[in-house]
Amino acid sequence: MLRSIARTFKSNIFAFYLDKIKITMIKVSDTARKKIVDMMKDDGFDASKDYVRVGVKSGGCSGLSYELKFDNKIGENDKVFEDNDVKIAVEKKSFLYLAGTILEFSGGLNGKGFVFNNPNASRTCGCGESFSL
């Protein structure tokens, strides 16, 4: 029971200080920005006021996988960042997994799409859609 209380206490302290952090957590490359703006427009979103929601969930061949979608609402557990004129919303539980990540877009012959260059990942799968720490 004491461990549970300590874990809750640490989590609450982390959430408090997380709100005070003013860093750019996710960088957006120029090619990714252009693709995001185009895709948002195609999907009925406005890149000047809507958000790219980035997150991490369990799954994938390496254990964790990335989520990327558009959103026009911010939740109480979201941290909002802006880089390269792109507004990014990240749920607090995904924050530590994504700190320092660079979002890029690769078109070329490989046709990969969006690529997460995550310095926290110790291992990634071959397709680049999942990772582990």
C-alpha positions in Angstrom: 0.0 0.0 0.0 2.8 2.4 0.8 4.3 1.8 -2.7 1.0 2.7 -4.2 0.8 5.9 -2.2 4.4 6.8 -3.1 3.8 6.1 -6.8 0.7 8.3 -6.8 2.6 11.0 -5.0 5.5 10.9 -7.5 3.0 10.9 -10.4 1.2 14.0 -9.0 4.5 15.8 -8.5 5.5 14.9 -12.1 2.2 16.2 -13.4 2.6 19.4 -11.5 6.1 20.1 -12.9 5.1 18.9 -16.4 2.7 21.9 -16.6 5.6 24.2 -15.8 7.9 22.9 -18.5 8.2 25.2 -21.5 10.3 23.2 -24.0 9.7 22.2 -27.6 9.2 18.5 -27.1 8.6 17.4 -30.7 10.4 19.1 -33.6 8.7 19.1 -37.0 10.8 19.1 -40.1 9.9 21.3 -43.1 8.8 18.4 -45.2 6.6 17.0 -42.4 5.1 20.5 -41.8 4.1 20.8 -45.5 2.5 17.4 -45.5 0.7 18.0 -42.2 -0.8 21.3 -43.5 -1.9 19.6 -46.8 -3.4 16.6 -45.1 -5.2 18.8 -42.4 -6.7 20.9 -45.2 -7.8 17.7 -47.1 -9.4 16.4 -43.8 -11.3 19.7 -43.0 -8.9 20.9 -40.3 -7.2 24.3 -40.1 -3.5 24.0 -39.4 -3.5 27.5 -37.9 -5.8 26.6 -35.1 -6.2 22.8 -35.0 -3.7 20.2 -33.6 -1.7 17.2 -34.6 -2.2 14.7 -31.8 0.9 12.6 -31.1 0.9 9.7 -28.7 2.3 6.4 -27.7 0.3 3.2 -27.1 1.2 -0.4 -26.3 1.6 -2.6 -29.3 3.7 -3.2 -32.4 6.5 -5.6 -32.9 8.8 -3.7 -30.5 6.4 -3.1 -27.7 5.2 0.5 -28.2 3.8 2.2 -31.2 3.2 5.8 -32.3 -0.2 7.4 -32.8 -0.7 10.4 -35.1 -4.0 12.1 -35.9 -5.6 15.5 -36.2 -7.8 17.0 -33.5 -9.5 20.3 -32.8 -10.0 19.8 -29.0 -7.5 19.8 -26.1 -8.1 17.6 -23.1 -7.2 18.4 -19.5 -4.3 15.9 -19.6 -2.8 17.3 -22.8 0.4 19.3 -23.1 0.5 21.6 -26.1 3.6 22.5 -28.1 4.3 24.4 -31.3 7.2 23.9 -33.7 7.5 25.1 -37.3 4.0 26.6 -37.2 2.5 23.2 -36.3 0.5 22.9 -33.0 1.1 19.5 -31.3 -1.0 18.0 -28.5 0.5 15.2 -26.4 -1.2 13.4 -23.6 0.9 13.7 -20.4 1.3 9.9 -20.2 3.1 9.9 -23.6 5.3 12.9 -22.7 8.4 11.0 -21.5 8.4 8.6 -24.4 8.4 11.4 -27.0 10.7 14.1 -25.5 13.2 15.2 -28.1 11.5 13.4 -31.0 11.8 14.8 -34.6 8.8 14.2 -36.8 9.8 13.9 -40.4 8.1 12.9 -43.7 9.8 10.6 -46.2 8.2 10.4 -49.6 10.7 8.8 -52.0 10.8 5.3 -53.4 10.5 3.8 -50.0 7.2 5.7 -49.4 7.5 5.4 -45.6 5.3 8.4 -44.8 5.7 10.0 -41.3 8.9 9.0 -39.5 9.5 9.5 -35.8 13.2 10.0 -35.0 13.0 9.3 -31.3 16.3 9.6 -29.2 14.6 7.7 -26.3 14.1 4.5 -28.4 16.7 1.8 -27.7 15.2 -0.4 -30.4 12.9 0.1 -33.3 11.3 -2.4 -35.6 12.1 -2.6 -39.3 9.1 -0.5 -40.4 9.8 2.2 -37.9 6.3 2.3 -36.5 7.1 0.8 -33.1 9.9 1.0 -30.6 11.0 0.1 -27.1 12.9 1.9 -24.4 
